[in-house]
Amino acid sequence: MAAVASTGRWGGRSTSGVCTVKNDLNTDLPLFLAHSLELEQDAAQRLREFADTMRHHRQQALAALFDELATYSDLHAQEVAAI
């Protein structure tokens, strides 16, 4: 996850410029699952962007790999959402 200054997307505050989580992900299951779901969705989106870039550069094997990895992230997101 990218560093977020001041207030992070999960409500954390940091003086170091890195997002921290106010609540403990180890003890707050709903927060942990929400965080996991968003990470998987972001990963799938980024992997598809990489795949498109590889297609643009005529790197079909790498594009296929990134597409496959995005599919795994989609599956992980579905698993998390089902919990």
URRAFEN-V909909 format. One line per field, one symbol per residue. ss: DSSP state (H for helix, E for strand, C for the rest). burial: + if it has 24 or more other ideal C-beta (glycine too) atoms within 12 Angstrom, else -. A space follows every 50 residues. Layout:
ss=???
burial=???
This chain:
ss=CCCCCEECCCCCEECCCCCCCCCCCCCCHHHHHHHHHHHHHHHHHHHHHH HHHHHHCCCHHHHHHHHHHHHHHHHHHHHHHCC
burial=---------+-+--------+-------------+++--+--++--++-+ +--------------++-++--+--++------
